[in-house]
């Protein structure tokens, strides 16, 4: 910790024609100096021994209150130097002046302008440093604009418990709890950074921990019978639907996300003695995945192996929107019955939402793989590694996935489908 040498001197500015002077703190450090204006104005007769003369009333304020303010302002300056020493940061007298003025002089309107200016700067700089995509950056921008829409006068000191309760009430008009919690996480991240930078963040915010129950969402997946009903559809008259069906089934037996499936290349799949192996690098989790292809997935790969597509991709996949639209058609053709029931939470209120099981989406394939493997007794940790499941990512360093473990998953997937085909 480097000791920061500095001095603080109280004095008066030269008097105006009306004989009035301003009290200032002259701060010096390393041959540099800055004047901090305290906001107190008085005459020479009201000033004695570097303080407001005892018993004077200046602009309606008693001398003891004004002297307390001066001590508070000096303590603020001392705290700034101490914090710089603790963090081994260089002294910046202009930054000190900015923080001093904000704390003791700026109006609520000025503070609001600074709050949103600093938040926007944080978003722009962090987006560049951490390589945020445009979509994630836009999420941050919406959080900032949400705060501005709630109260345009928002500043560092605004973020009290009552402010935050009102903010959540405001958000609840258009958001469920899950989305509100994500907003709070982003605000907390920004304010943690701002606090480290010594902006005067209201500490009440960090004590604010509202109870926001999460949505109870049904797991969307297909049973083996439903997968079989899709496979048995005769789609020879509609090539586009046939391809979408085949690609979705391939996902069901490999747990590939749509983004990873779409970029799957031919060289990611190799054949050895009649057995196909797949190795790929997931886009979302940046994990390397390698395992033997289940029989159904291998058959689908062989079906399209003679086709040549741009960039050596294994399959020619539609856009995500068209892909999901076709999946809904396929769900209806396969006569998939039933519905999902979700229980959404908006603050403390519960809202029931129902959706048809036949309205299949691309990510249902990944869940189908995971649920099928779980139902067959495969260990969750093994499945999580094989599928690069982000919810289990924190456990990955402690789990060893070997070839035998991966084979157990594939054997289970193959066995359960074989049983279904044999009518057992």
C-alpha positions, 0 to 999 in steps of 0.5 A, a space after each residue: 500500500 503506497 502512502 499518499 501525501 496530501 494537504 487540505 487547507 480551508 480558506 476564502 476566495 477573494 471577496 466580491 464587490 458586495 464583500 462576500 467570499 466563498 469557503 473553499 478547500 485547497 487540496 494539494 498532492 505531489 505538487 498539484 492543487 485543486 480548489 473544492 468549493 464548499 457551497 458556503 458563502 459569508 463575509 470576512 467577519 463571519 470567518 475566524 480561525 479557518 472556521 465559521 465564527 461561533 454563534 454566527 448565522 449564515 444565510 439562515 444556517 447556524 455556525 455549528 451546522 456549517 462547521 460540521 459540513 466542513 468537517 464532513 467534506 474534509 473527511 470525504 477528501 481524506 477517504 478518497 486518498 485512503 482508498 487510492 492508497 488501498 487500491 494502489 491507484 494514482 491520485 487524480 485531483 480532477 476525479 476527486 473534484 468531480 466526486 466532491 461536486 457530485 456529493 455536495 453540490 450537484 442538483 438531482 437533475 445533474 446527478 441523473 445525467 451523470 448516472 445514465 452517462 456513466 451507465 452507458 459508458 460502462 455498457 459500451 466499454 464492457 461490451 468491447 472488453 468482453 466481446 458482447 454480441 449485439 443482442 446482449 448489448 441491446 439487453 443492457 441498453 433496455 435495462 438502462 432505458 427501463 430505469 430512465 422510463 421508470 424515473 428520469 431523475 434516477 441518480 446514485 442516491 435514488 436506489 433505496 428500498 422504496 425506489 426498487 419496490 416501485 421499480 419492480 412494480 413498474 417492470 411487472 406491468 410488462 415482465 414476469 419475475 424471471 426477466 425482472 431478476 435478470 434486470 436486477 442482476 445487470 443493475 447489480 453488476 453495474 453498481 458493483 463496478 461503480 462502487 469500486 470506482 468510488 461513485 456514491 452508490 446508495 448502499 441500500 441497494 446491496 441490501 435489497 433482496 426481493 422475493 421473486 419466485 421463478 416460473 414453474 415451467 414444464 419440461 418440453 420433450 417428446 416421449 419415445 412413442 412420439 419420436 417414433 410417430 414422427 419417424 413413421 410419417 410418410 413425407 415423400 411428397 413434401 421434401 422440406 418437411 421430410 428434411 426438417 423431420 430428419 434433422 430434428 430426429 438427428 438432434 433428438 439422438 445427439 442432443 445438439 442445439 440448433 446452432 451447433 447442428 446447423 454448423 455441423 461439418 462432414 469432417 466432424 463425423 467419421 466412420 470406423 468399421 461401420 460405426 460413426 463417431 461425431 466430434 464437434 465444438 459447441 458454440 454456446 459453452 465452448 466445449 468439445 463434444 465427442 461420442 459414437 452416433 446412435 443408430 438412428 442418427 447414423 442412418 440419417 447421416 448416411 441418408 444425406 451423405 451423398 449431398 454436397 452443401 456449401 462450406 462442407 456442412 453435413 446438412 442444409 438447415 432452414 432458418 430457425 424460424 422456418 425450422 420451428 414452423 415446420 416442426 409445428 406442422 410435423 407435430 400436428 401430422 403426428 397427432 401429438 396429444 396433450 398440453 403443457 401447463 406453465 405457472 408464471 410468476 408476476 411478483 407474488 401473483 401466479 398466472 397459468 399458461 397452457 400450450 399444446 405439446 404438438 407445437 414442437 420447437 427445435 430445443 425440444 430435441 435436446 430435452 428429449 435426449 436428456 430426459 430419455 437418458 435420465 429415464 433409463 437410469 443414466 447418471 445426470 453428471 455423465 449426461 451433462 458432460 456429454 451434452 455440454 449442459 450449462 446448468 452442470 458446468 460448475 461440476 465439470 472439473 470434478 467429473 471424469 467422462 470416459 469412453 465407457 461412460 459415453 457408451 452407456 448413454 448411447 447404448 441406452 438410447 439405442 436400446 430403448 428405441 429398439 424396444 419401441 420398434 419391437 413393440 415391447 
